[in-house]
Amino acid sequence: MSKDVSSLDLTLNERPAHVSLTRWLHEELRRAILDGRLMPGTRLPATRDFARQHGVSRGTAVNAFEQLQAEGYLHGRVGAGTWINERLPAPRAGARVPPAPARKLPAPLNGLSYLHAARPFRCHEPAIAEFPMDIWARIAGRRLRRASSSLLAGRDTRGYAPLREAIAGYLGYSRGVNCSADQVVIVSGVQQALDLLARLLLKPGDAVWLEDPGYFGAATAFRNAGARIIPVPVDERGLSLTQGKRLCAVPKTAYVTPAHQFPLGMTMPLERRLSLLAWARAAGAFLIEDDYDSEYRFEGRPVPTLQGLDESGSVILVGSFNKLLFPALRIGYVVAPPALLDPLLAFRFGTDQHATAPDQAVLCDFIVEGHLGRHIRRMRELYGGRLAALQEGARKYLDGLLEISCVQAGLYTAGFLRSGMTSREAERAAAARNIETMALDRFTLRRTDVQGLLLGFGAFDEGEIRRGIAGLADALEAPKTGP
């Protein structure tokens, strides 16, 4: 028998004036059972407690319970308790809810749904099963047992101070970032950071450069702010400064992914980085640098950030621990130039005030005690092996069909179609074989010459990757699946 106890107050409708208390209580409980708000096997509170919760006499509660028991909705015995009958059929979801009127709903952010479990080659998920949850749980338990009232209160709009210090130290050491803890603002992730910055920096109609192809989440954030998006093509060295100046010489802001361009994967060389910084200084424009997964570089040292080269306060760095550790963590950061910090904090206070402090405290200890560094080193080796398996499988099965980009960083790679298929045709053909890819033209703003697929390898072991590559080859060799 279920041991679930209904310890929460059950919401009941107001009693009509002409209905007796017993009849009203009986009908309300019966409706709650049929609607599924009281599930089969749930134990009800004692009649004395139930009567007190709902402002009726105990005799009224007893009468209602007895009537429902006689009708088969409840069962129980004196001294043991009362339960919802476990043999009642499960309620149909939404059975008593009338259909909503037809309305046009927005499509998913990028036109895809991720409600099912990850399968090759989902690109945005890390190897969650490899996360050291035992260490995280031990730190979380220790933190919660010792939680202070100030930690539970939150209060600081910038985030938990020791975590900001830990992030500033980590970014300075591993990414070449030049900042103090005061410049770090904790957010839920890159998307919240972009949303805040877009609404803070831009007025409707202001121009913003976006890489083409580029991150659709950035495009969404800037569109929501009413900005005028200027698609700037990327070449083999990243965002083309020459093309950007030709299309719009002086935008208010530019969004770039220089360490590992999304989605094509190239790294912006030093000379272009310096040229971009010189242009931003002269134009008075802010550069929003998204450093989303550059810790995972499999050859050579991690590439330093634009922010670390900036001497004019032009660069705003955004990043996240959600791919680095696990997506449900929901902790990211903004490193703001000192002149922008107060306006950013004032704007942030008007939205959600601050992120959750207990999780920030756990992450702080995870960093300070050295677990983050060890995890990154271990995962860098693991992901490097998975990328090698993908590249090896592509050489074996995809020759002439899909040319895999020679990336050496991140959790995904781009593949360029050589079979004559379009990106969307290839995406549909892969989906028909239960293979999850993303068409590269989902990330384009104006370009039509980018035909390929985005392939994630981080969440899948080498066996899954090899099987996925073989299935993808079958899909790309098959006849086209239609428009």
Secondary structure, DSSP 4 states (H G I P E B T S, - for coil): ----B--SPPP-PPPPTTS-HHHHHHHHHHHHHHHTSS-TTPEEPPHHHHHHHHT--HHHHHHHHHHHHHTTSEEEETTTEEEE-TTSPPPPTTTTSPPPPP---PPPTTS----SPP-TT-SS---GGGS-HHHHHHHHHHHHHT--HHHHH---TT--HHHHHHHHHHHHHHH-----GGGEEEES-HHHHHHHHHHHH--TT-EEEEEES--HHHHHHHHHTT-EEEEEEEETTEE-HHHHHHH-SS-SEEEE--SS-TTT-----HHHHHHHHHHHHHHT-EEEEE-SSTT-BSSSSPPPPHHHH-SSS-EEEEEESTTTT-GGG--EEEE--HHHHHHHHHHHHTTT----HHHHHHHHHHHHTTHHHHHHHHHHHHHHHHHHHHHHHHHHH-TTTEEE----BSSEEEEEE-SS--HHHHHHHHHTTT---EEGGGG-SS-----EEEEE-TTS-HHHHHHHHHHHHHHHHSPP---
